[in-house]
């Protein structure tokens, strides 16, 4: 691997760059909270060769959203389910928009 390859990871939202302690610090929570949302299967951190949890920026955004809900009084399991459903809805809306664009480009005279 070259230095140029390593720098490409800086922009990769899925690269597991953050240790548990750093991840918890970044989103203002505790390692126990990260373990709890891992047990609830909201996120699954990758493991280093030594077995330590590593988190990506994408996982930290998901964890931060769950933390917001928990801070508002939502139980952890329910917060995890809400975040999963929000993510599924966002993906479905993205797919629908793609289909809509494809249909409009295939038939530009049709009125939506």
C-alpha positions as MATLAB code, in Angstrom:
seq = 'XXXXXXXXXXXXXXXXXXXXXXXXXXXXXXXXXXXXXXXXXXXXXXXXXXXXXXXXXXXXXXXXXXXXXXXXXXXXXXXXXXXXXXXXXXXXXXXXXXXXXXXXXXXXXXXX';
ca = [
       0.000    0.000    0.000;
       1.326    3.422   -0.906;
       0.899    6.681    0.949;
      -1.512    7.798   -1.780;
      -3.725    4.779   -1.086;
      -3.753    5.572    2.634;
      -4.880    9.157    2.050;
      -7.863    7.909    0.053;
      -9.234    6.384    3.248;
      -9.571    9.848    4.779;
     -12.636   10.430    2.602;
     -14.097    6.946    3.126;
     -17.151    7.131    5.419;
     -17.012    3.369    5.915;
     -13.365    3.083    6.941;
     -13.177    1.987   10.620;
     -10.779    4.675   11.793;
     -11.949    5.413   15.337;
     -11.335    3.472   18.534;
     -14.191    2.997   20.957;
     -12.874    5.646   23.337;
     -12.379    8.216   20.583;
     -15.752    7.390   19.007;
     -17.535    7.832   22.353;
     -15.733   11.124   22.924;
     -16.644   12.404   19.456;
     -20.380   11.862   19.923;
     -20.411   12.800   23.590;
     -21.343    9.458   25.062;
     -19.774    6.509   26.849;
     -18.244    3.284   25.555;
     -21.109    1.490   27.341;
     -23.609    3.280   25.071;
     -21.667    2.157   21.993;
     -21.668   -1.411   23.309;
     -25.436   -1.191   23.972;
     -26.276   -0.075   20.431;
     -23.924   -2.753   19.136;
     -25.815   -5.368   21.174;
     -29.068   -3.956   19.751;
     -27.476   -4.491   16.300;
     -27.799   -0.890   15.222;
     -24.124   -0.830   14.297;
     -21.526   -3.564   14.099;
     -18.026   -2.199   14.560;
     -15.154   -3.895   12.838;
     -12.387   -5.340   14.965;
      -8.688   -4.555   14.813;
      -6.169   -7.390   14.719;
      -6.002   -7.101   18.492;
      -9.788   -7.466   18.801;
     -10.540   -3.816   19.599;
     -13.687   -2.209   18.197;
     -13.214    0.300   15.377;
     -15.929    2.657   14.156;
     -16.440    4.467   10.860;
     -17.758    7.998   10.377;
     -20.999    6.549    9.021;
     -21.418    4.443   12.173;
     -20.733    7.505   14.316;
     -23.495    9.443   12.556;
     -25.908    6.566   13.209;
     -24.794    6.352   16.853;
     -25.165   10.116   17.288;
     -28.764    9.951   15.996;
     -29.549    7.137   18.439;
     -27.990    9.176   21.239;
     -30.240   12.147   20.383;
     -33.289    9.939   20.750;
     -32.070    8.424   24.015;
     -31.350   11.910   25.367;
     -35.005   12.757   24.601;
     -36.137    9.828   26.753;
     -36.483    7.037   24.199;
     -35.298    3.621   25.415;
     -32.137    2.367   23.666;
     -33.846   -0.533   21.876;
     -36.627    1.730   20.599;
     -34.124    4.396   19.530;
     -32.208    1.791   17.540;
     -35.392    0.625   15.822;
     -36.367    4.211   14.971;
     -32.946    4.878   13.444;
     -33.158    1.677   11.388;
     -36.618    2.638   10.111;
     -35.455    6.178    9.288;
     -32.546    4.725    7.320;
     -34.850    2.337    5.435;
     -37.247    5.174    4.608;
     -34.418    7.354    3.314;
     -33.181    4.510    1.098;
     -36.693    3.836   -0.250;
     -37.148    7.523   -1.056;
     -33.790    7.584   -2.853;
     -34.757    4.535   -4.947;
     -38.173    6.039   -5.769;
     -36.514    9.262   -6.927;
     -34.191    7.268   -9.184;
     -37.136    5.385  -10.704;
     -39.016    8.652  -11.185;
     -36.034   10.246  -12.970;
     -35.617    7.171  -15.172;
     -39.325    7.174  -16.069;
     -39.265   10.891  -16.847;
     -36.225   10.567  -19.091;
     -37.806    7.584  -20.890;
     -41.066    9.465  -21.439;
     -40.442   13.238  -21.140;
     -43.947   14.181  -22.375;
     -45.754   12.353  -19.541;
     -47.092   14.524  -16.739;
     -46.246   13.343  -13.210;
];
